[in-house]
Amino acid sequence: MNTSMSRRRALGLGGAGAAAVLLGTGAWSAAGAYAAPKSGGPFTLGVASGDPAPDGVVLWTRLATDPFAVDGKGGMPATPVRVEYEVALDERFRAVVRRGSVVATPELGHSVHPEIHGLAPDHEYYYRFRVGGEISPVGRTRTMPPLLSNPRELNFAFASCQAWQDGYFTAYDHMAEEDLDFVVHLGDYIYESGVGTNKRGVVTDPRFHTEAMDLARYRLQYSLYKVEAPLQNAHARHPFITTFDDHEVEDNWAGDISKVDTEPDQDPAVFRQRRAAAFQAMYENLPLRRAQMPTGPDIRINRRLHYGRLADLTMLDTRQFRDDQPCGDGDGVDCTDRLDPNRTILGGPQREWLLDGFSRSRARWQILGNQCPIGQTDRDPGPALDVWYDPWDGYVADRDRVLAAAQDRGVRNLVVITGDRHQNYAWDLKRDYADPASPTVGAEFVGTSITSGADGADMPQDGVNFLAANPHMKFFNGQRGYVRVNVNRERWQSDYRVLPYVTQPGAPVSTRASYVVEDRVPGVQEA
Ligand SMILES: [Fe+2]
């Protein structure tokens, strides 16, 4: 609250904020800080907020009295249910500024996504839901600063890759304690695979042994993740800005192409039905705005958010519009298809939208929320170039076009934040990786996983010395965690927050390293 008040004073806002309309103390019963939802009540999956704007946010909850009901319907009746919500200036709801209600329908898994408008910019709010006599846990959120303001600083964290079967979500308990404006999630929020014997023990319930293929099963998979207390804590504490990678649907999917040839979805028409189920379950379980509601197998997840004039955040979709991976989906040294100038990872329209944003943006920091690494990753410290084909290394023409355009169109500071790799990197983005003298045009911070890959280690993995093989790489770490970022007008700082283990609960967190980018100095430097 202190931070919020001092920030508001810095912006010259009045007491309750220009847009606040006090509705008096709530008639709802007592509430306080976030408390775990009651099992058997309708709020077993927690609460969340997302996609902050200067005037509001989207709130989220999904009603499920029995989140593991076999039909995926959460124990809810086949009828609509009215859900009330309140937004207040304080966590005891003495100063309520918005009240309303929305209808949770069985068609959308009894999820609700009320979009709140008319709030004050750069301000902290609390929210909760009510159904009948049941009141949800309390969430906290923040609005963005005014579009044309020049905020002094931005604090956020980014995360990705949370395979439930690989460990505990302890990192989210630590993230909930950070002082952040928002959290960016870069994908692999769920993994579609079946769960049996795993790093947490054994799941005996056979419903979880099969891979998610239809809506009921994807919904169950989300329930498995969403009942986790650390994940609920982080959502209740910070607004999230999310995109997806491959595992929200299927490992390594590309456009209409399924990647597991033992499954019945080799026909693109069948795979598109699966994609529709996966996107719907994702929408039902995340704080996404109506603009991100899928239409069958299609979704618009790429979008832009603005933190005043300090930073633009462009969220990308590198799955839905990509060409098939070249030369199979693996890695190697002799794939020339990956250099084909006609191949794309963004698709033409999204690429033009991205580059158009480069031309128009007046933000000091241009942040790309990206899924798989854009920087070249050589796996061979010797003369050979051995790369993976699924990330941007398989789509070199698009990488070159995007990085060249950032420089040619005068992007002041390009910083890409990335997930997927289950490793922490800090490295320079090069205009042309084939030319050692090529200029550095930006920075990329690759964040490790929340759990995927289990405990990990603070050293090169799989026998590959990535630092030796990639001269543009300044930092490597293979532990679990997330990246905390502080951005001001002069510099960006990434703190790599790591946990020593995730296969047991309760791990502490520490900052393994910090890397910075200085204004108008492309590339990363040790802090
Ligand atoms: Fe992943």
Residues whose N, C-alpha, C, O or C-beta is under 5 A from the ligand:
A	BS01	LIG	C161 D188 D420 S452
